[in-house]
Amino acid sequence: MNRAHNFNPGPAALPLEVLQRVQAELLDFAGTGMSILEISHRSKDYEAVHNAAQQLLRELLGIPEQYHILFLGGGASLQFSMVPMNLLGPGVSADYIITGAWSQKAWKEAKLVGSPRIAATTEVDGKFTRIPKQEELDLDPNARFVHITSNNTIFGTQWHTFPHTGSVPIVADMSSDLLWRPFDIRPFGLIYGGAQKNLGPAGVTVVIIREDLLAASREDIPIILRYKTHAKENSLYNTPPVFAIYIVKLVLEWIKERGGLSWMEQENRAKAARIYGVIDAFPEFYRAPVEKDSRSFMNAVFRLPSEELEAKFLEEAKKRRFVGLKGHRSVGGMRVSMYNFVPRASIEELAVFMEDFAKKNA
Amino acid sequence: MNRAHNFNPGPAALPLEVLQRVQAELLDFAGTGMSILEISHRSKDYEAVHNAAQQLLRELLGIPEQYHILFLGGGASLQFSMVPMNLLGPGVSADYIITGAWSQKAWKEAKLVGSPRIAATTEVDGKFTRIPKQEELDLDPNARFVHITSNNTIFGTQWHTFPHTGSVPIVADMSSDLLWRPFDIRPFGLIYGGAQKNLGPAGVTVVIIREDLLAASREDIPIILRYKTHAKENSLYNTPPVFAIYIVKLVLEWIKERGGLSWMEQENRAKAARIYGVIDAFPEFYRAPVEKDSRSFMNAVFRLPSEELEAKFLEEAKKRRFVGLKGHRSVGGMRVSMYNFVPRASIEELAVFMEDFAKKNA
């Protein structure tokens, strides 16, 4: 098997062992004589998968009992809207911290259903190169929540220390860095994330919501869009994305077997250190726009001295089966996405290639 | 391989050849060196799948150009809400025809965002045993649309001739019978269906919307819930459920290779004729509540003379690896779901078993 080095920004690489397991049992799941794709979401066989996925997530992240874990369809983009629909209302405000395109999208949806404030933005001329400092945050103590995007895939920045918001709960879009390391969930009222970068395939969104926010969430919105509907029915109000949840479960088992999130963090830190190490060794050649202490451990973005060199870089990368290195169309340049399941060996090959390329073309 | 006879009400059986193909290429999709689960939804490889799935659906159903085909997440239950959110508004009414639990759910969501009317209901004491006749429909000529559920999985009824609604477009939930046969789409303004019964796995919902309804759809609702958003971006506004769409594409190819929807209809008619043939041969034993001309070709429901016999039936069925025959918890009894990909051989084995069981236990 000639496996590509997959640096896709999402959907992204999955553990080979998980894919092999899926392949092996694709025609006969757990001795049922049916594929996991063909079994009822009300069957005992599926319920075991569903509940195990929840339980593993709870265990790995250390999620206390007062948080509900939901598996929803529609993508994180649907959560941009469900969050304010459920939590805002007349006279209720929320603070949004804008650090890139995804937080802008979340804010745009919030404006359609409420009156959110911008508590901070690091935008300069349409670009974002850093996470704001605590003292820059103009926080409203009466806000219903403070919304952040924990990692910004397009601009390559990431919150390393979460903002202090007092008694106001944080709501975080963690689509691109959930599970990259352990963290203290207690300041968070709600966390959501599409699975397709750090915990599974496209098609399922994880929502972790604290009991107090759930209890206060609205009941005058469409039934299917209420968090209460899904919490009450354990995400089985309607047919869930069975296959995607099944893979999430296998992925979580894979992480646990290897040592859980402290192991995952070690791996991710080593990968990021290797790539940023090369970038910093050739600062005139690999031009990283992001301030060092805002650098993302998930997506390293950089430019080369010219667009010709960038094209040449991509061309030679392609020959080595490096996939997904082109930066987002809105910013150009390069992007190395090194989510949880990008192997260290792929990062090592890329780093060596980057060193050689810089030496030859500087 | 000891494959079960899968009569699950959904998620349901898929073609064995499709599952084998998915299995064979699970680690390396189209020579990319990556799984279909790992490739970017913006890649050429995925776009080819996405567009082929659309094109095949258009071809098989004979969908004219003025209809857009969307692939959305969130299930058909999200469409219960998106339909009225997009198409209703102040002073705009819609007619709902209630034929079972699913149309009731759709109507309930519509009431939350508009003022829908009930144009007909066949409910008697909480049960539904028939589709209404044309003369029973109290249709409002000024309605924005007439909503129907084309097949009722729980009560086992199905529209065989669609209602005449004049110039008012029909909006249909076809989650459980889309693709069971060819039909004239022109009276329909919008069709939606979760894939997990008749066209693929759980996780993707197909929406087919006519240009005039799309053009008139609302723009003051959340961006992610607007049909316009998804139509404009060819269902790539956000990450679509890649894997589910990939399987839909393979399933559509499978149908096409075998002769398209006229072949599919022949198969489905033969399967339903076989099962209802047994039921009608033992009318005192297999008690079918549904009026004959309302019988569903997808779900045959019946009761046995006693709950003891029903338990015995299920027990013996289980030994023969017949799966999913228990009726919905709200109605009890038996249900034979015989969607598109339930093989005729499975139906034949079940029919023979039913004959034997009736003879031995009558």
Interface residues (C-beta under 8 A of the other chain):
Chain A: M1 N2 R3 A4 N6 N8 P9 G10 P11 A12 A13 L14 L16 L19 Q20 V22 Q23 L26 L27 D28 T32 G33 M34 S35 L37 E38 I39 S40 H41 S43 L72 G73 G74 G75 A76 S77 L78 F80 S81 M85 K108 E109 L112 V113 G194 Q196 P201 A202 G203 V204 D220 I221 P222 I223 I224 L225 Y237 N238 T239 P240 P241 V242 F243 A244 I247 R321 V323 G324
Chain B: M1 N2 R3 A4 N6 N8 P9 G10 P11 A12 A13 L14 L16 L19 Q20 V22 Q23 L26 L27 D28 T32 G33 M34 S35 L37 E38 I39 S40 H41 S43 L72 G73 G74 G75 A76 S77 L78 F80 S81 M85 K108 E109 L112 V113 G194 Q196 P201 A202 G203 V204 D220 I221 P222 I223 I224 L225 Y237 N238 T239 P240 P241 V242 F243 A244 I247 R321 V323 G324
